[in-house]
């Protein structure tokens, strides 16, 4: 099963009938005898497909492989004219996925010996399924399949395939009255409301209705403290004084009195038999202030 392995990754020949997401990682953990081993799946093969897969053995390796796959998709987009290169775009794809398939039939007018096939795919995260759609929109990936026929024998042909995807972005104008310098954070949620499929003359037409909901959040900064003012100096703590008497006026804050004499509001409540939660003196009275 394992074709190559080092401390960062493993190249595995996945057998048909084993899922990429759970079956293959579980089989590797059983093979290694490590039920809690990290297995990072960075690309996938369908259950019925066999072939080589690269799996990460550490989170760091998974991040590096994912970055290579993303950069390779960008390089493909530049090579076939779908995008302009940036300073981060590699000159050629570094992560190449090639497949071989046995096809029923031989090259003809509908399927030449070499070509490129394009479809648009939408993944429904809630259902865990991928649906073909008829046009690009938010959340849709363009799947590109390049093929060439290697050999033909009787009624079957052997083809070599290269497949890759690219995320398509759709800009939606959102009216807002926020100033230009405002910092905005858009949030968006997609849900599939309707899916219809129709096959006419051998061509599959798929129509999907997607509901988009969202909000634009604005971050603002406000001052929590308007100004600072210095009050009376605190009375110096005197360890030899065990009790003081303070004549409080109506409306005075209990916390301010306690702070002035280096005691806690709880001590003031207990010494004067005040109700729990009292914060303000309701009428002029004499208060006992315990020693600090």
N, C-alpha and C positions, 0 to 999 in steps of 0.2 A: 504494500500500500504506500509506504513512504519511499519516495524517489530521492529526496535530498532533505537534510535537516542540519541546522546549526542552533546556536543559542537564541537566535532571534526569530527564525521562521522555519516552516516545514513545507516542502512541496509534496503533495499527496496525489496519487492516482485514484480519484473517487470512482467507486463502482456504480453502475446504474442501479436504481432502486433505493439509494441512500440519499437523504435530504442534506443539503449543504448547511442549513442553519442549525440543526440539532443532531441529526444522525451521524454526520462525519465528525464533529467535535467530540461526541460521546464515544465513538469508536476509537479516536486517538487517545482520549483519556484512559480508556480501558487497555489499550495497547501499551501505554506508558506506565500503567499502574498508578496513575495519579488522578483520582476522581475530582480534585479541585483545581486541576491545571488550567491556566488561562489559554483559551483558543480563540483568536480573533478572526472572524470571517469578514474579509474585505471585498470579496466578489463571490458570485454564486453560479452554480450549474443546476439546471432542473433535475428533479428526482430521476427521470428516465434517461439522463445523459451521463455518460462516463467521460473522464478526462482529468487533466492535471489542474489542481487548485493550489494556490499559495495561501497559507494560513499563518498568522502572526502568533508568536509564543509569548509576547509581552505587549502591554499597551503602547509603549514607545514604538515598537516595530509596526503595530497596527496603524498608528498615526502616519508613519513614514510611507507605508504601502498605500494608504488611502490618498496621501498627497501625490504620489506617483501616478495613481489611477486618474485623479482629477486633472493633473497636468497633461497626461496623455490624451484625455478627452479634449482638452483645449487645443492640443497640437493637431489632432484629427480635424477639428473644426477649422483651423487655419489652412490645413492642407487641401481640404475640399471646398474652400472659399466661403464658409459660413461665418467666419469671424476674422478680425484683424489681430495680428500678434501683439503681445505686450512684452515688457521686459522679463516677465516670469514664464513666458511660454517657451518650452523646449523646442529645439529645431526639429525633433522627431519624437514620436511616442516612445516612452521608455517602458511602459507596461502594455504589452500587446497580447490580446486574446484571439487565438486562432482555433478554429474548429474544423473537423472533417465530418462530412455527412454523406450517406448513401441516398441518392435521390431516385425516385421512380421516374423513368423516362430519360430522354436524351435531349441535348440542346436543340432548340428550334426557334421559330420567330418570336414566340412569347417568352422564351428563356434563352437568351444568347449565351455564348460560352463564358462570358465574364460581364459583370455589371454591378450596380449599386441599387439596393432596395431601401426605401425609407418609410418609417411609420412613426406615429406619435403615440406615446404611452402615458397613461395616468395611473398613479398608484394610490389606491384607497387604503390609507393607513389603518382605518378602523376595521375594515374587512380583511386586510392583509392580501389583497388581490391587485393585479395590474390589468387595466383595461385599455384597448386601443381606442383612440379618438380620431376624429377627422381633421382637426385643425389645431394649431398651437395656441396655448393659453397658459395662465398662471399654474404652476405645479406640473406642467406637462414636459416630458423628456422626448427628444427626437432620437429614435433608435435607428442607427444606420448599419446596414449589413452589406459588406463588400464580398463578392464571391467570384470564384473561377472554377470551371470544370477541369479536373485533372485527368480523368479517364472515363471512357464509356465502354460498358460490356453488356451486350444484349439489351435488355430493357431498363437497366440501371446505370447511374452515373455516380462517380466519386467527386465531391466538391470540397474545396477548401474555403472556409468562411472567416471573415474578420468582422466582429461586432463591437459597437461602442455606442454610448449614449451622450447626450448633452442636454442640460437643463435649459429650458426656454423661459425667458422672463417676459412678463406682460405688465406694462405700466398702466395703472389706473389713476386718473386724476381725482384727487380728493380735495374739495373746497375747504378752506380753513381761513379763519380771520386772525390767526396768530401772526405776530410780527416776523419779519424775515430773519432776525437774529435768534428766534426761539429755537430751542432744542426739542425736536419732536421724535417720538418713538411709535411707529405704526405696528399694530397687532392685527393679524388676519387669521380667520378660520374658514376652511373649505369643507363642504359636505356635498355628496352626490345626491341629487333629488330624483333624477330620472335617467334610465339607461335603456336605449333601444337599439336593436341589431336587425339588419335586413340584408339578406343575400340575394343579389340579382345578377344573373349571368355569370356566376362564379366569383363575383366581387362582393366582399363584405363591407357594408356601410354601417358604421357605428355612430350613434348620436348620444352625447352625454350632456345633461343639464346640471350645472354645478352652482350651488348657492355660496356666495361669498359674504361673510360678515366680518366686521372689524371695528377698530377704533384707533384714533390718533391721540396718543398721550403726550402731554407737554410737561417738561420739567422746568420748574421755576425755583429761584433761590430767594428766600426772605430772611430778614434779620430777626433773630430770636430775642436779642437784647437791644432795646432802644437806647438806654443810657444807664450809667452807673453813678450812684451817689453815695458818699461816705457818711455814715451815721455817727452816733456818739461812740467814743472809745469804750471798749469792753472793760468792765471792772476787773482788776487783777485778782486771780484766784488766790485765796488765802486758806491754806489747809487747817489753820487753827480755828476758823469760823465754822461752826456746825449748823448754824441756822440764822437766816436773815428775815426781816419783815419788810415787805414791799407794799406800798399803798398804790394799787392799780386804779386807773380811771376806766370808765366805760368805753369800749371800743378798742382797747389795747390788745395787741396780738400776744397770745400766750407764748408762741415760739420766740418772739423778739425778747420777751422778759427772760425766758430761760436761757437764751443765747447770751444775753448781757451778763448773766451770773455764772456762766460755764456749767449749766446743768441741762438735763434733757427735759423736753416737755412731759415725758412720762413721769419723771420725778415730781414735777410741779403738780400734775394731776393727782398723784398719790398723796402728796403732802397736804393738799387742800381739799381732798375728797370731792374733786370735780368729776363730772360725768365723762365717761370715755368718749373721745372725739371732740371735746371742747377745744376750740381754736381761738375764740375771741371772748374777752371779759365783757359780760353783758351789763354790769353795773359797777359803780365804784365799790371797792372792797379791799380788805387787807389780805395779802397773800403771804404764806410762809414759803421761804426759799431755802431748800436744804443746802448744806455745804457741798462744794464741788468735790 
